[in-house]
Amino acid sequence: MAVIDIMDVPQSGALLGLDPGTKTIGIAVSDGARIAATPLETVRRTKFKADAERIFTLYDDRQCVGIVLGMPINMDGTSGPRAQSVRAFAGNLLKVCDVPLVYWDERLSTVAVERTLLEADTRRSRRKEVIDKMAAAYILQGALDRLR
């Protein structure tokens, strides 16, 4: 399977959302009915093999049918070095396990989550701890909303 369009994901089943950064990967999961995205965990990046193993363990444990991968598109709509890095990450993931994978525009996802955490008066140390998995949930929720 290759990268597909959001409208081509399997009709039902849970989806895994990923927000890949340079140091961490935020992970979220949807329910089977695809109503809500829930932050799951943040994986501190080490070697790709270990990172992919953790992602696919969660994928299998949650009986997911596809992955929504946050794509860092520039504000002007162009792709930069970060987007190229995410495409390489996606290609490597697909070599490990052939699953439906969708790119989802993640512009301002971290900013939106940070604002929400600030409004909730969340301590700086706690924000740092949860922001990546919450950004993954924000990205995944956008895809879920589009599917409805």
Summary of the structure (lengths in Angstrom):
residues: 148
radius of gyration: 14.3
end to end distance: 23.3
largest distance: 42.7
contacts: 464
relative contact order: 0.24
helix: 46%
strand: 26%
